[in-house]
Amino acid sequence: MELKTKIPAKEQRVIYKGKQLQLEHSLRYYSIEQDSSLHLLGRIQSTEHPVAWRTVDDIMYAVSRMLRGDWFFSLNNIIMMGLNINNILITFFDMMPKKATCEYLEIFLNSSVPAALVMLFASPLETNKSCAKSSIKLFFDSCIDLPDHQQRCFLPVVLEFFRLLRKVCPRNKLYVSCRNTLGSVLESVYSSGDSRSCLLSIGDEIFPCVRELAKLMVKHLVDDDDDDSGPPSLSSRKASLGALVLKFSKRGDDDDHQWIFEYKEATTFESRRHLAMLLFPDVEEEEEDYEEMHEMLIDRSNLLAESFEYITEASSEELHGGLFIEFKNEEDTGPGVLREWFYLLCQEIFNPQNTLFTRSADDFRRFSPNPASEVDPLHLDYFEFTGRVIALALMHKVQVGVLFDRVFFLQLTGKKIGLENIKNTDRIMYDSCKQILEMDPECFDSDAGLGLTFVSETEVLGKRETKELLKDGKSIAVTGNNTSIY
């Protein structure tokens, strides 16, 4: 029944002659003969969080359609369905109230979403596997980004993913990623001071993970003893090199430390950030001389618009002199207010509802420019304003909690984007294109080129838009000979 309906066995309620059948018994046990009628039932649960249930149902509906193969006739539709699952997941996390985090995740778990996604990952179709992998990794990333006290609620769901993936693919990288996430969540639970009762309840379930890690540690120790490769490499002295960079690299010594950029694996994040900061002009810290600073009086209720006017009208020299921020009807000033202004302003700029930026499909922490931003006639001015704000935040060493998509970074440097560049940005698109390129041309043509033409379908502000990749692209079929062009 699970194979036919794609409903996990533990969620099935099968009735025969008014009696519910138990999973552990066979048909012979119940004296069920051929041509007998059995009833498969589903129960609608009452809940105080109906929106959460509907959102979870949307995920299960999308997964079930992909498992049934309803979308196999069109590769574009498969990609859109995979992106849709990710978008629903992002919506689920965005609307999750802080006070009801545990209740929402209990709904997520009780609806068997982890089981459905793992079942999709175990599918023989690469497109299904890629969609599931993207969604599961998105769940792990969003879990780690939350505060410690909220991560406790994620523990049962992460543990369920751990059990399922360990059973289905114990040697797959996704399982390793799940195990790492489980470790991070357990560490957060321990740090929050609520570890005793929580860990006692799951002790038996994490023992397999502990045994695996113990075996890995023993293996690495044995490998280290057998290593006769000679003196240690630069990478093995990462901490020492990082300390030297932080202590001795000074502004203006560009030629003295440029070579370090070529050895990213051998440096720490702090040392790389330090070198990058040396590329920025120094901020003139004249906090007592407010006449030399660019003063801004901001109304919190109109934060984005007023900040836009102040920053765009200022010259570079004025901004280099420092910033003095004051909120209307408030007395506080100083570095704390400056940091708060940066943080609140960036939250407004990168709010998807403002259409300036959109979240990455595979990692909703990362942002890139939204193609739909052109609906605002001032969108280019706002992008220039955003660049100034980010540069100022870097100059003032203020972290604003925003990450750019890696492909967007390449575009900023003027480099050409290739298929391999989007591997970690849009895994579904990457795997789909890779699969097309690796198909035998004759086999591809025999399948009518999957019905593809030289057009790209996107969804902008709720509307499906079609863009021709070549002139008259709608009438040009994708064949085995032009897949690389496509």
Number of C-alpha atoms within 10 A of each C-alpha: 11 11 10 8 12 16 17 15 13 10 14 18 15 18 15 14 10 9 9 14 18 14 12 5 9 11 11 8 8 12 8 13 9 6 6 8 11 14 12 12 11 10 8 6 7 8 11 8 12 12 14 21 20 12 16 23 15 16 23 20 13 17 24 19 15 21 22 13 13 13 17 17 11 13 18 19 14 23 20 19 19 26 20 18 23 26 18 17 21 19 13 21 16 9 12 16 12 10 9 13 17 19 17 24 20 16 17 20 19 13 17 20 20 24 18 20 25 20 22 24 26 17 16 9 14 16 24 26 20 22 29 26 22 25 25 23 18 19 24 20 17 16 23 17 11 14 11 20 15 21 24 23 20 23 22 17 20 24 20 16 24 25 20 18 24 19 11 14 15 14 11 11 10 19 20 16 16 22 23 15 22 25 17 16 25 19 15 21 22 16 12 15 10 13 15 10 8 14 15 9 9 13 10 9 14 16 11 13 16 12 11 11 13 11 11 12 12 11 11 11 12 11 10 10 8 9 9 7 7 6 7 8 10 13 15 13 12 16 14 14 17 18 14 11 20 15 10 10 16 14 13 9 11 13 7 10 13 10 9 15 13 9 10 13 12 19 23 18 11 13 22 16 11 17 20 12 16 16 12 13 10 14 14 13 14 13 15 8 8 13 11 18 21 19 16 17 15 19 16 14 9 9 16 17 13 15 18 16 12 15 18 16 10 11 10 11 10 15 18 18 19 22 24 19 23 19 16 13 10 8 7 12 12 12 15 10 15 17 18 14 20 19 17 14 21 19 15 14 19 19 15 14 10 13 19 25 21 21 21 18 23 24 23 19 17 19 22 18 16 15 14 15 20 12 11 13 9 10 15 13 13 18 16 11 20 20 12 16 20 17 13 19 18 15 18 19 11 16 12 18 10 14 13 15 21 17 19 17 12 13 11 9 8 9 11 9 12 9 11 10 14 17 15 15 19 17 19 28 23 17 20 17 16 15 12 19 18 11 13 11 17 13 11 19 16 12 11 14 18 18 14 17 19 19 20 14 13 15 11 12 12 7 8 9 11 12 12 15 15 14 10 11 15 16 12 15 18 22 22 19 13 11 18 13 10 17
